Amino acid sequence: MRRVVIENAHVATVSGDEYPGGHIVVEGDRITSVGPGPAPEAGEGEAERIDGTGCLATPGLVNSHHHLYQWASQGMAVDGTLFEWLTTLYKPWSKMDAEVVAGAATAGLGWLAKSGCTTSTDHHYLFPKGRGDLFAAEIEAAREIGVRFHPCRGSMDRGASQGGLPPDEVVEDIDTVLAETEAAIDRYHDPSPGSLLRVAVAPCSPFSVTRDLLVESARLARGKGVRLHTHLAETLDEEEHTREQFGMTPAEYMDSIGWLGPDVWLAHCVHLHDTDVKRLAETRTGTAHCPSSNARLGAGIARVSHLLEAGAAVGLGVDGAASAELVPLAGELRQAIYMQRARYGPTALNARQALEMATLGGARCLGREDELGFLAPGALADIALWRVDGFRAAIDDPVVALAFGPTPPLERLLVGGRTVVDGDTLVTVPQDEAARRGADAQRRLVRLAEEVL
């Protein structure tokens, strides 16, 4: 059984005490000891010993919202609103194939790992016909990189001819969506403890999905015992669209069709009314906060501090790279803090609250708060070890150094006790190769989009 011992680090457990000069012991894929001072005497067999001097140990970060395929379309439509950005990018996205997705997912997940992420979700909702198995491509990329993966089988069935935003050529019919989603769950979903792969059901958004698909998707997910995910209340355009179409706010609409609950997490939730905040907390519905993407698209600032105050689960997400170019997940701690303070004042969100959102909050969104997002005996050994020495040593509080400054170098990243990043370098897939695959995916997507079919 693999044994790893980390000593002399500042250990931020998130769920309890912090231990300056503390230790963490890993056996197999689980943590067996966390506490102050040196580790207890090891049992049988040799251990890999990591000197954490000058480092902060935290739980691995949990990315609660992403679109990995968008790595291949970064730097496009850089000055548009969400709806303008979407209508510009639907065309190139409609030409992507499994090769594009594989390269984009490899680069995107490698980049996430380098920023301390040990668990990521992905919301993939575009499936052009005859372009290969896109869902399988990103799952294989996650296996290669070595992170826990919660891919969401997304969908759109409400094109422009039905009052939706996307063009008709990028939507699927409801029967195909439900059959393909069920097949993905049956093939890939692993509900066992310590799972590296779980599948969620994720119709794209109220402005691209019919009511029937939302209702049937919820029925399918709950029948299979998997979670539900979608976008909600990202922009004022969406609220105007939903009020015009349904006579309700986005949150009210989703509530009316049974889409709020402890098995649901929603991306963005920027434009919520007081009643919406209260209702999300009452129903234990999670929120994935994506501050950089919201800022890049001019969508607004989510009411994160109000959601936390109400007791709602809130995680952090980088969102798709095309709306948040090269954003590191660890960098979203600072972005979340600064944006909340810019709107609500200097006590709106602190460093430890942001760290909890990025770890345990994300685990709650994914329904894994019993084994992820904290450091304690019995928890999965998903651990980030950050270098906070050097210039960062001028900040006495290592958690503040992580959350307020630029992303620190990542000394080590463990997923289930296995090293994924060592010395700030991705080691499961050669780092330069992962980057090259992402660049190749971008060039291939541009070429495919230019082809005359």
ROKOLVO-923327 format. One record per residue (C-alpha): residue in one letter; y, z, x. Coordinates in nm, 2 decimals. Last residue first. Layout:
N
{pt "A"; {Y; Z; X}};
...
***
This chain:
453
{pt "L"; {2.14; -4.59; -1.96}};
{pt "V"; {2.43; -4.66; -1.73}};
{pt "E"; {2.41; -4.42; -1.44}};
{pt "E"; {2.71; -4.22; -1.36}};
{pt "A"; {2.57; -3.90; -1.49}};
{pt "L"; {2.26; -3.94; -1.29}};
{pt "R"; {2.46; -3.98; -0.97}};
{pt "V"; {2.67; -3.68; -1.04}};
{pt "L"; {2.36; -3.47; -1.12}};
{pt "R"; {2.19; -3.59; -0.80}};
{pt "R"; {2.49; -3.49; -0.59}};
{pt "Q"; {2.50; -3.14; -0.74}};
{pt "A"; {2.13; -3.09; -0.70}};
{pt "D"; {2.15; -3.19; -0.34}};
{pt "A"; {2.42; -2.93; -0.28}};
{pt "G"; {2.20; -2.66; -0.44}};
{pt "R"; {1.90; -2.77; -0.24}};
{pt "R"; {2.11; -2.75; 0.08}};
{pt "A"; {2.22; -2.39; 0.00}};
{pt "A"; {1.85; -2.28; -0.05}};
{pt "E"; {1.76; -2.46; 0.27}};
{pt "D"; {2.03; -2.29; 0.47}};
{pt "Q"; {1.91; -1.95; 0.35}};
{pt "P"; {1.55; -2.01; 0.44}};
{pt "V"; {1.36; -1.90; 0.12}};
{pt "T"; {1.23; -1.54; 0.12}};
{pt "V"; {1.47; -1.44; 0.40}};
{pt "L"; {1.82; -1.45; 0.25}};
{pt "T"; {2.05; -1.32; 0.52}};
{pt "D"; {2.29; -1.02; 0.50}};
{pt "G"; {2.08; -0.84; 0.77}};
{pt "D"; {1.76; -0.87; 0.56}};
{pt "V"; {1.76; -1.01; 0.20}};
{pt "V"; {1.44; -1.05; -0.01}};
{pt "T"; {1.24; -0.76; 0.13}};
{pt "R"; {0.96; -0.64; -0.09}};
{pt "G"; {0.96; -0.28; -0.23}};
{pt "G"; {0.96; -0.41; -0.59}};
{pt "V"; {1.27; -0.61; -0.50}};
{pt "L"; {1.43; -0.49; -0.18}};
{pt "L"; {1.77; -0.60; -0.05}};
{pt "R"; {1.87; -0.50; 0.30}};
{pt "E"; {2.19; -0.48; 0.51}};
{pt "L"; {2.40; -0.65; 0.25}};
{pt "P"; {2.75; -0.71; 0.40}};
{pt "P"; {3.02; -0.56; 0.18}};
{pt "T"; {3.17; -0.74; -0.13}};
{pt "P"; {3.55; -0.73; -0.09}};
{pt "G"; {3.70; -0.40; -0.18}};
{pt "F"; {3.72; -0.19; -0.49}};
{pt "A"; {3.36; -0.15; -0.60}};
{pt "L"; {3.18; -0.12; -0.27}};
{pt "A"; {3.44; 0.09; -0.08}};
{pt "V"; {3.49; 0.30; -0.39}};
{pt "V"; {3.11; 0.37; -0.39}};
{pt "P"; {3.13; 0.46; -0.02}};
{pt "D"; {3.40; 0.72; -0.08}};
{pt "D"; {3.58; 0.80; 0.25}};
{pt "I"; {3.74; 0.46; 0.28}};
{pt "A"; {3.84; 0.40; 0.64}};
{pt "A"; {3.47; 0.34; 0.71}};
{pt "R"; {3.52; 0.00; 0.54}};
{pt "F"; {3.66; -0.15; 0.86}};
{pt "G"; {3.33; -0.08; 1.03}};
{pt "D"; {3.09; 0.11; 0.80}};
{pt "V"; {3.02; 0.03; 0.44}};
{pt "R"; {2.71; -0.18; 0.50}};
{pt "W"; {2.52; -0.21; 0.17}};
{pt "L"; {2.16; -0.13; 0.10}};
{pt "A"; {2.05; -0.27; -0.24}};
{pt "I"; {1.73; -0.13; -0.39}};
{pt "D"; {1.47; -0.25; -0.65}};
{pt "A"; {1.18; -0.01; -0.59}};
{pt "L"; {1.09; 0.03; -0.96}};
{pt "A"; {1.16; 0.37; -1.09}};
{pt "G"; {0.89; 0.64; -1.07}};
{pt "P"; {1.08; 0.88; -0.85}};
{pt "A"; {1.45; 0.81; -0.90}};
{pt "L"; {1.71; 0.54; -0.82}};
{pt "F"; {1.86; 0.37; -1.12}};
{pt "G"; {1.90; 0.02; -1.28}};
{pt "L"; {1.54; -0.05; -1.36}};
{pt "E"; {1.23; 0.14; -1.49}};
{pt "D"; {1.31; 0.30; -1.83}};
{pt "E"; {1.63; 0.11; -1.87}};
{pt "R"; {1.44; -0.21; -1.91}};
{pt "G"; {1.55; -0.34; -2.25}};
{pt "L"; {1.75; -0.63; -2.10}};
{pt "C"; {2.08; -0.50; -2.21}};
{pt "R"; {1.98; -0.15; -2.10}};
{pt "A"; {1.90; -0.29; -1.75}};
{pt "G"; {2.24; -0.44; -1.74}};
{pt "G"; {2.40; -0.11; -1.81}};
{pt "L"; {2.18; 0.06; -1.56}};
{pt "T"; {2.29; -0.16; -1.27}};
{pt "A"; {2.62; -0.35; -1.29}};
{pt "M"; {2.75; -0.14; -1.57}};
{pt "E"; {2.66; 0.17; -1.38}};
{pt "L"; {2.85; 0.04; -1.07}};
{pt "A"; {3.15; -0.03; -1.29}};
{pt "Q"; {3.14; 0.33; -1.43}};
{pt "R"; {3.11; 0.46; -1.08}};
{pt "A"; {3.42; 0.27; -0.96}};
{pt "N"; {3.64; 0.37; -1.25}};
{pt "L"; {3.75; 0.19; -1.57}};
{pt "A"; {4.05; 0.25; -1.80}};
{pt "T"; {4.21; 0.52; -1.58}};
{pt "P"; {4.47; 0.29; -1.42}};
{pt "G"; {4.60; 0.14; -1.75}};
{pt "Y"; {4.47; -0.06; -2.04}};
{pt "R"; {4.53; -0.43; -1.97}};
{pt "A"; {4.56; -0.45; -1.60}};
{pt "R"; {4.33; -0.15; -1.56}};
{pt "Q"; {4.05; -0.33; -1.75}};
{pt "M"; {4.11; -0.65; -1.54}};
{pt "Y"; {4.11; -0.45; -1.21}};
{pt "I"; {3.79; -0.26; -1.29}};
{pt "A"; {3.60; -0.57; -1.41}};
{pt "Q"; {3.70; -0.78; -1.12}};
{pt "R"; {3.61; -0.51; -0.87}};
{pt "L"; {3.26; -0.47; -1.02}};
{pt "E"; {3.23; -0.85; -1.06}};
{pt "G"; {3.24; -0.89; -0.68}};
{pt "A"; {2.89; -0.74; -0.66}};
{pt "L"; {2.77; -1.03; -0.87}};
{pt "P"; {2.91; -1.28; -0.63}};
{pt "V"; {3.13; -1.55; -0.78}};
{pt "L"; {3.06; -1.89; -0.62}};
{pt "E"; {3.26; -2.08; -0.89}};
{pt "A"; {3.30; -1.89; -1.21}};
{pt "S"; {3.30; -2.15; -1.50}};
{pt "A"; {3.07; -2.40; -1.33}};
{pt "A"; {2.88; -2.12; -1.17}};
{pt "G"; {2.75; -2.01; -1.51}};
{pt "D"; {2.81; -1.65; -1.61}};
{pt "V"; {2.85; -1.38; -1.33}};
{pt "G"; {2.72; -1.10; -1.55}};
{pt "L"; {2.79; -0.73; -1.59}};
{pt "G"; {2.62; -0.50; -1.84}};
{pt "V"; {2.75; -0.30; -2.14}};
{pt "A"; {2.55; -0.08; -2.37}};
{pt "A"; {2.77; 0.07; -2.65}};
{pt "G"; {2.87; 0.44; -2.65}};
{pt "A"; {3.21; 0.40; -2.83}};
{pt "E"; {3.38; 0.48; -2.50}};
{pt "L"; {3.18; 0.21; -2.33}};
{pt "L"; {3.28; -0.04; -2.59}};
{pt "H"; {3.65; 0.06; -2.57}};
{pt "S"; {3.65; 0.04; -2.19}};
{pt "V"; {3.49; -0.31; -2.21}};
{pt "R"; {3.74; -0.45; -2.45}};
{pt "A"; {3.71; -0.80; -2.31}};
{pt "I"; {4.00; -0.96; -2.13}};
{pt "G"; {4.10; -1.31; -2.23}};
{pt "A"; {3.96; -1.66; -2.25}};
{pt "G"; {4.17; -1.82; -1.98}};
{pt "L"; {3.87; -2.02; -1.86}};
{pt "R"; {3.88; -1.87; -1.51}};
{pt "A"; {3.97; -1.52; -1.65}};
{pt "N"; {3.67; -1.51; -1.88}};
{pt "S"; {3.45; -1.65; -1.61}};
{pt "S"; {3.56; -1.38; -1.37}};
{pt "P"; {3.52; -1.10; -1.62}};
{pt "C"; {3.17; -1.17; -1.74}};
{pt "H"; {3.07; -0.87; -1.95}};
{pt "A"; {2.72; -0.89; -2.10}};
{pt "T"; {2.72; -0.68; -2.42}};
{pt "G"; {2.44; -0.48; -2.57}};
{pt "T"; {2.37; -0.41; -2.94}};
{pt "R"; {2.30; -0.04; -3.01}};
{pt "T"; {2.36; -0.09; -3.38}};
{pt "E"; {2.62; 0.18; -3.40}};
{pt "A"; {2.78; 0.07; -3.08}};
{pt "L"; {2.81; -0.30; -3.18}};
{pt "R"; {2.94; -0.19; -3.52}};
{pt "K"; {3.22; 0.03; -3.37}};
{pt "V"; {3.34; -0.24; -3.15}};
{pt "D"; {3.33; -0.49; -3.43}};
{pt "T"; {3.53; -0.26; -3.66}};
{pt "D"; {3.80; -0.23; -3.40}};
{pt "H"; {3.82; -0.61; -3.37}};
{pt "L"; {3.65; -0.80; -3.09}};
{pt "H"; {3.78; -1.09; -2.89}};
{pt "V"; {3.61; -1.08; -2.55}};
{pt "C"; {3.26; -1.03; -2.67}};
{pt "H"; {3.14; -1.20; -2.35}};
{pt "A"; {2.76; -1.25; -2.38}};
{pt "L"; {2.56; -1.07; -2.65}};
{pt "W"; {2.26; -0.85; -2.62}};
{pt "V"; {2.00; -0.80; -2.89}};
{pt "D"; {1.69; -0.59; -2.92}};
{pt "P"; {1.89; -0.27; -3.00}};
{pt "G"; {2.05; -0.45; -3.30}};
{pt "L"; {2.29; -0.71; -3.43}};
{pt "W"; {2.16; -1.05; -3.53}};
{pt "G"; {2.05; -0.97; -3.88}};
{pt "I"; {2.22; -1.26; -4.06}};
{pt "S"; {2.53; -1.07; -4.18}};
{pt "D"; {2.57; -0.90; -3.84}};
{pt "M"; {2.60; -1.23; -3.67}};
{pt "Y"; {2.88; -1.34; -3.92}};
{pt "E"; {3.06; -1.01; -3.88}};
{pt "A"; {3.06; -1.04; -3.50}};
{pt "P"; {3.19; -1.40; -3.52}};
{pt "T"; {3.47; -1.30; -3.76}};
{pt "M"; {3.41; -1.41; -4.12}};
{pt "G"; {3.49; -1.69; -4.37}};
{pt "F"; {3.19; -1.90; -4.26}};
{pt "Q"; {3.32; -2.23; -4.13}};
{pt "E"; {3.69; -2.16; -4.10}};
{pt "R"; {3.64; -1.80; -3.99}};
{pt "T"; {3.39; -1.92; -3.73}};
{pt "H"; {3.61; -2.19; -3.59}};
{pt "E"; {3.91; -1.97; -3.57}};
{pt "E"; {3.71; -1.70; -3.40}};
{pt "E"; {3.56; -1.96; -3.16}};
{pt "D"; {3.91; -2.09; -3.07}};
{pt "L"; {4.01; -1.73; -3.01}};
{pt "T"; {3.76; -1.73; -2.72}};
{pt "E"; {3.44; -1.56; -2.61}};
{pt "A"; {3.35; -1.40; -2.95}};
{pt "L"; {2.98; -1.43; -2.90}};
{pt "H"; {2.73; -1.61; -2.67}};
{pt "T"; {2.36; -1.55; -2.75}};
{pt "H"; {2.06; -1.33; -2.67}};
{pt "L"; {1.76; -1.20; -2.85}};
{pt "R"; {1.47; -0.99; -2.70}};
{pt "V"; {1.10; -1.03; -2.72}};
{pt "G"; {0.83; -0.86; -2.94}};
{pt "K"; {0.67; -1.19; -3.05}};
{pt "G"; {0.74; -1.13; -3.42}};
{pt "R"; {1.09; -1.00; -3.33}};
{pt "A"; {1.16; -1.32; -3.13}};
{pt "L"; {1.03; -1.56; -3.40}};
{pt "R"; {1.22; -1.39; -3.68}};
{pt "A"; {1.54; -1.38; -3.48}};
{pt "S"; {1.49; -1.75; -3.39}};
{pt "E"; {1.44; -1.83; -3.76}};
{pt "V"; {1.76; -1.66; -3.87}};
{pt "L"; {1.97; -1.82; -3.59}};
{pt "L"; {1.81; -2.16; -3.64}};
{pt "D"; {1.88; -2.15; -4.02}};
{pt "R"; {2.24; -2.05; -3.96}};
{pt "T"; {2.29; -2.36; -3.76}};
{pt "V"; {2.37; -2.35; -3.39}};
{pt "S"; {2.66; -2.50; -3.18}};
{pt "F"; {2.96; -2.30; -3.30}};
{pt "P"; {2.77; -1.98; -3.36}};
{pt "S"; {2.64; -1.99; -3.00}};
{pt "C"; {2.35; -2.09; -2.78}};
{pt "P"; {2.03; -2.00; -2.95}};
{pt "A"; {1.87; -1.75; -2.71}};
{pt "V"; {1.51; -1.62; -2.74}};
{pt "A"; {1.41; -1.40; -2.44}};
{pt "V"; {1.14; -1.44; -2.18}};
{pt "R"; {1.01; -1.19; -1.93}};
{pt "L"; {0.91; -1.24; -1.57}};
{pt "L"; {0.88; -1.00; -1.27}};
{pt "S"; {0.70; -0.73; -1.48}};
{pt "G"; {0.70; -0.37; -1.35}};
{pt "P"; {0.55; -0.25; -1.67}};
{pt "S"; {0.37; -0.53; -1.86}};
{pt "P"; {0.56; -0.75; -2.11}};
{pt "D"; {0.49; -1.07; -1.92}};
{pt "H"; {0.64; -1.37; -2.10}};
{pt "Y"; {0.55; -1.71; -1.94}};
{pt "R"; {0.31; -1.92; -2.15}};
{pt "D"; {0.33; -1.76; -2.49}};
{pt "I"; {0.70; -1.71; -2.47}};
{pt "A"; {0.76; -2.07; -2.35}};
{pt "A"; {0.53; -2.20; -2.63}};
{pt "E"; {0.73; -2.01; -2.89}};
{pt "T"; {1.05; -2.15; -2.77}};
{pt "E"; {0.91; -2.51; -2.76}};
{pt "A"; {0.79; -2.48; -3.12}};
{pt "L"; {1.11; -2.31; -3.25}};
{pt "V"; {1.34; -2.57; -3.08}};
{pt "T"; {1.13; -2.87; -3.19}};
{pt "D"; {1.13; -2.75; -3.55}};
{pt "I"; {1.51; -2.69; -3.54}};
{pt "D"; {1.60; -3.03; -3.42}};
{pt "E"; {1.75; -3.06; -3.07}};
{pt "V"; {2.11; -3.10; -2.96}};
{pt "V"; {2.25; -3.30; -2.66}};
{pt "E"; {2.28; -3.64; -2.83}};
{pt "D"; {2.47; -3.50; -3.13}};
{pt "P"; {2.78; -3.42; -2.93}};
{pt "P"; {2.84; -3.04; -2.89}};
{pt "L"; {3.11; -2.86; -3.10}};
{pt "G"; {2.94; -2.82; -3.44}};
{pt "G"; {3.06; -2.95; -3.77}};
{pt "Q"; {2.73; -3.11; -3.87}};
{pt "S"; {2.82; -3.45; -3.72}};
{pt "A"; {2.94; -3.27; -3.41}};
{pt "G"; {2.60; -3.13; -3.33}};
{pt "R"; {2.43; -2.82; -3.47}};
{pt "D"; {2.08; -2.78; -3.32}};
{pt "M"; {2.16; -2.61; -2.99}};
{pt "S"; {1.90; -2.41; -2.79}};
{pt "G"; {1.83; -2.14; -2.54}};
{pt "R"; {1.50; -2.03; -2.39}};
{pt "C"; {1.63; -1.72; -2.21}};
{pt "P"; {1.50; -1.66; -1.86}};
{pt "H"; {1.45; -1.29; -1.76}};
{pt "F"; {1.37; -1.30; -1.39}};
{pt "R"; {1.30; -1.04; -1.13}};
{pt "V"; {1.39; -1.17; -0.79}};
{pt "G"; {1.17; -1.33; -0.52}};
{pt "I"; {1.35; -1.64; -0.42}};
{pt "E"; {1.04; -1.85; -0.46}};
{pt "R"; {0.94; -1.69; -0.80}};
{pt "A"; {1.30; -1.74; -0.92}};
{pt "A"; {1.28; -2.11; -0.83}};
{pt "E"; {0.95; -2.15; -1.01}};
{pt "I"; {1.10; -2.00; -1.33}};
{pt "E"; {1.40; -2.24; -1.29}};
{pt "A"; {1.17; -2.54; -1.28}};
{pt "A"; {0.95; -2.42; -1.56}};
{pt "F"; {1.24; -2.42; -1.80}};
{pt "L"; {1.35; -2.77; -1.70}};
{pt "D"; {1.02; -2.93; -1.77}};
{pt "G"; {1.09; -3.30; -1.71}};
{pt "R"; {1.38; -3.51; -1.81}};
{pt "G"; {1.23; -3.71; -2.10}};
{pt "K"; {1.46; -3.56; -2.36}};
{pt "P"; {1.76; -3.36; -2.24}};
{pt "F"; {1.70; -2.98; -2.28}};
{pt "L"; {2.03; -2.79; -2.28}};
{pt "Y"; {2.02; -2.41; -2.37}};
{pt "H"; {1.93; -2.23; -2.05}};
{pt "H"; {2.06; -1.87; -2.05}};
{pt "D"; {1.95; -1.70; -1.73}};
{pt "T"; {1.87; -1.34; -1.67}};
{pt "S"; {1.88; -1.18; -1.33}};
{pt "T"; {1.71; -0.89; -1.16}};
{pt "T"; {1.75; -0.79; -0.79}};
{pt "C"; {2.11; -0.88; -0.74}};
{pt "G"; {2.28; -0.75; -0.43}};
{pt "S"; {2.53; -1.02; -0.35}};
{pt "K"; {2.28; -1.21; -0.13}};
{pt "A"; {2.03; -1.21; -0.41}};
{pt "L"; {2.29; -1.38; -0.64}};
{pt "W"; {2.34; -1.65; -0.39}};
{pt "G"; {1.97; -1.71; -0.36}};
{pt "L"; {1.95; -1.72; -0.74}};
{pt "G"; {2.22; -1.98; -0.76}};
{pt "A"; {2.08; -2.19; -0.48}};
{pt "T"; {1.73; -2.20; -0.61}};
{pt "A"; {1.85; -2.24; -0.97}};
{pt "A"; {2.06; -2.54; -0.88}};
{pt "G"; {1.78; -2.71; -0.68}};
{pt "A"; {1.52; -2.66; -0.96}};
{pt "V"; {1.76; -2.75; -1.23}};
{pt "V"; {1.86; -3.08; -1.07}};
{pt "E"; {1.49; -3.17; -1.01}};
{pt "A"; {1.40; -3.08; -1.37}};
{pt "D"; {1.65; -3.33; -1.50}};
{pt "M"; {2.02; -3.34; -1.58}};
{pt "K"; {2.17; -3.63; -1.78}};
{pt "S"; {2.30; -3.43; -2.08}};
{pt "W"; {2.48; -3.20; -1.83}};
{pt "P"; {2.69; -3.48; -1.71}};
{pt "K"; {2.81; -3.56; -2.07}};
{pt "Y"; {2.84; -3.20; -2.20}};
{pt "L"; {3.08; -3.12; -1.91}};
{pt "T"; {3.41; -3.25; -2.06}};
{pt "T"; {3.34; -3.11; -2.41}};
{pt "L"; {3.25; -2.78; -2.26}};
{pt "W"; {3.56; -2.74; -2.04}};
{pt "E"; {3.79; -2.84; -2.33}};
{pt "F"; {3.62; -2.59; -2.56}};
{pt "L"; {3.63; -2.31; -2.30}};
{pt "T"; {3.99; -2.39; -2.21}};
{pt "G"; {4.05; -2.64; -1.93}};
{pt "D"; {4.21; -2.63; -1.58}};
{pt "V"; {3.90; -2.66; -1.36}};
{pt "A"; {3.72; -2.93; -1.55}};
{pt "M"; {3.48; -2.97; -1.26}};
{pt "G"; {3.46; -2.75; -0.95}};
{pt "Q"; {3.10; -2.65; -1.00}};
{pt "S"; {2.86; -2.89; -1.18}};
{pt "A"; {2.53; -2.84; -0.99}};
{pt "W"; {2.55; -2.46; -0.99}};
{pt "Q"; {2.57; -2.51; -1.37}};
{pt "Y"; {2.19; -2.52; -1.39}};
{pt "L"; {2.19; -2.15; -1.33}};
{pt "H"; {2.36; -2.05; -1.66}};
{pt "H"; {2.41; -1.67; -1.63}};
{pt "H"; {2.43; -1.35; -1.82}};
{pt "S"; {2.30; -0.99; -1.75}};
{pt "N"; {2.29; -0.99; -1.37}};
{pt "V"; {2.13; -0.66; -1.27}};
{pt "L"; {2.22; -0.51; -0.94}};
{pt "G"; {1.96; -0.34; -0.72}};
{pt "P"; {2.00; 0.03; -0.74}};
{pt "T"; {2.24; 0.17; -0.48}};
{pt "A"; {2.21; 0.27; -0.12}};
{pt "L"; {2.54; 0.29; 0.08}};
{pt "C"; {2.52; 0.23; 0.45}};
{pt "G"; {2.67; 0.36; 0.77}};
{pt "T"; {2.34; 0.51; 0.88}};
{pt "G"; {2.07; 0.37; 0.66}};
{pt "D"; {1.80; 0.36; 0.93}};
{pt "I"; {1.51; 0.17; 0.78}};
{pt "R"; {1.15; 0.29; 0.85}};
{pt "E"; {0.86; 0.07; 0.76}};
{pt "A"; {0.58; 0.31; 0.69}};
{pt "E"; {0.25; 0.36; 0.86}};
{pt "G"; {-0.06; 0.49; 0.68}};
{pt "E"; {-0.15; 0.81; 0.51}};
{pt "G"; {0.12; 1.03; 0.37}};
{pt "A"; {0.47; 1.05; 0.50}};
{pt "E"; {0.64; 1.38; 0.57}};
{pt "P"; {0.94; 1.43; 0.34}};
{pt "A"; {1.24; 1.20; 0.39}};
{pt "P"; {1.53; 1.33; 0.58}};
{pt "G"; {1.84; 1.48; 0.41}};
{pt "P"; {1.91; 1.48; 0.04}};
{pt "G"; {1.70; 1.32; -0.23}};
{pt "V"; {1.49; 1.03; -0.35}};
{pt "S"; {1.11; 1.02; -0.35}};
{pt "T"; {0.83; 0.81; -0.49}};
{pt "I"; {1.01; 0.48; -0.56}};
{pt "R"; {0.78; 0.21; -0.70}};
{pt "D"; {0.66; -0.13; -0.59}};
{pt "G"; {0.41; -0.01; -0.34}};
{pt "E"; {0.53; 0.32; -0.20}};
{pt "V"; {0.90; 0.36; -0.16}};
{pt "V"; {1.08; 0.66; -0.01}};
{pt "I"; {1.45; 0.70; -0.05}};
{pt "H"; {1.66; 0.93; 0.17}};
{pt "G"; {2.00; 1.10; 0.18}};
{pt "G"; {2.28; 1.13; 0.43}};
{pt "P"; {2.53; 1.17; 0.15}};
{pt "Y"; {2.31; 1.22; -0.17}};
{pt "E"; {2.45; 1.13; -0.51}};
{pt "D"; {2.32; 1.30; -0.82}};
{pt "G"; {2.21; 1.15; -1.15}};
{pt "S"; {2.14; 0.82; -1.32}};
{pt "V"; {2.35; 0.61; -1.08}};
{pt "T"; {2.13; 0.71; -0.79}};
{pt "A"; {2.41; 0.66; -0.53}};
{pt "V"; {2.24; 0.73; -0.19}};
{pt "H"; {2.47; 0.76; 0.11}};
{pt "A"; {2.22; 0.65; 0.38}};
{pt "N"; {2.06; 0.86; 0.66}};
{pt "E"; {1.71; 0.76; 0.57}};
{pt "I"; {1.52; 0.46; 0.40}};
{pt "V"; {1.14; 0.48; 0.41}};
{pt "V"; {0.93; 0.19; 0.31}};
{pt "R"; {0.55; 0.20; 0.23}};
{pt "R"; {0.34; -0.10; 0.14}};
{pt "M"; {0.00; 0.00; 0.00}};
***
